[in-house]
Amino acid sequence: GTLLSFPGRSASGTLWWNGEAAAIVNIENSGQFNIAALLVDSTPPPINLELGIDGQDFIPVALTKGDMSIETVSRVMPLTAGLHTIHIRYRNDAVLDGVDRNANIDKLLIRGEN
């Protein structure tokens, strides 16, 4: 899909201010799905996010290390066949000691469980 960042700025998607990024997915068959986000633990921490589906938040996330590592958050959830939205909501944009806090999303993954 389209990167969140401006073209050429980063391989990760960046939320520059409070808000959310969402994707619409079409689930062909109902079942259990692992929904995962790979998030960059950037500076200045903490970075507060929520991962959710169909407008409902289900995983609160606080990235606290600020070491640029990738943190994976996931949950297995039942999804019915049809269209669904998956979102990542950014909650605490700020500038601290002259450093602009942003939320960086490496990947959003959805995998069917067998």
RANOR-V294649 format. One record per pair of residues at least 24 apart in sequence whose ideal C-beta (glycine too) atoms are under 8 Angstrom apart, sorted by the first residue. I is the first residue (numbers start at 1). GAP is how many residues later the second one is. If there is no record, write none. Layout:
I|GAP ; I|GAP
This chain:
4|101 ; 10|94 ; 11|95 ; 12|28 ; 12|92 ; 12|93 ; 12|94 ; 13|91 ; 13|92 ; 13|93 ; 14|88 ; 14|89 ; 14|90 ; 14|91 ; 15|73 ; 15|75 ; 15|78 ; 15|87 ; 15|88 ; 15|89 ; 15|90 ; 16|77 ; 16|86 ; 17|73 ; 17|76 ; 18|72 ; 18|73 ; 18|74 ; 18|75 ; 19|70 ; 19|71 ; 20|67 ; 20|68 ; 20|69 ; 20|70 ; 21|66 ; 21|67 ; 21|84 ; 22|63 ; 22|64 ; 22|65 ; 22|66 ; 23|62 ; 23|63 ; 23|64 ; 23|85 ; 24|59 ; 24|60 ; 24|61 ; 25|58 ; 25|59 ; 25|60 ; 25|61 ; 25|85 ; 26|56 ; 26|57 ; 27|52 ; 27|53 ; 27|54 ; 27|55 ; 27|56 ; 27|57 ; 28|53 ; 29|52 ; 29|83 ; 30|48 ; 30|49 ; 30|50 ; 30|51 ; 31|47 ; 31|48 ; 31|81 ; 31|82 ; 32|44 ; 32|45 ; 32|46 ; 32|47 ; 32|80 ; 32|81 ; 33|43 ; 33|44 ; 33|45 ; 33|46 ; 33|77 ; 33|78 ; 33|79 ; 33|80 ; 34|40 ; 34|41 ; 34|42 ; 34|75 ; 34|76 ; 34|77 ; 34|78 ; 34|79 ; 35|39 ; 35|40 ; 35|41 ; 35|42 ; 35|51 ; 35|74 ; 35|75 ; 36|36 ; 36|37 ; 36|38 ; 36|71 ; 36|72 ; 36|73 ; 36|74 ; 36|75 ; 37|24 ; 37|35 ; 37|36 ; 37|37 ; 37|51 ; 37|68 ; 37|70 ; 37|71 ; 37|72 ; 38|32 ; 38|33 ; 38|34 ; 38|67 ; 38|68 ; 38|69 ; 38|70 ; 38|71 ; 39|24 ; 39|31 ; 39|32 ; 39|33 ; 39|34 ; 39|49 ; 39|64 ; 39|65 ; 39|66 ; 39|67 ; 40|28 ; 40|29 ; 40|30 ; 40|31 ; 40|64 ; 40|65 ; 40|66 ; 41|24 ; 41|25 ; 41|26 ; 41|27 ; 41|28 ; 41|29 ; 41|30 ; 42|24 ; 42|26 ; 42|59 ; 42|60 ; 42|61 ; 42|62 ; 43|25 ; 43|56 ; 43|58 ; 44|50 ; 44|52 ; 44|53 ; 44|55 ; 44|57 ; 46|46 ; 47|43 ; 47|45 ; 47|54 ; 47|56 ; 48|42 ; 48|43 ; 48|44 ; 49|39 ; 49|40 ; 49|41 ; 49|42 ; 49|54 ; 50|38 ; 50|39 ; 50|41 ; 51|24 ; 51|35 ; 51|36 ; 51|37 ; 51|38 ; 52|34 ; 52|35 ; 52|36 ; 52|37 ; 53|24 ; 53|26 ; 53|31 ; 53|32 ; 53|33 ; 53|34 ; 54|30 ; 54|31 ; 55|30 ; 55|32 ; 57|32 ; 70|36 ; 74|35 ; 76|37 ; 86|24
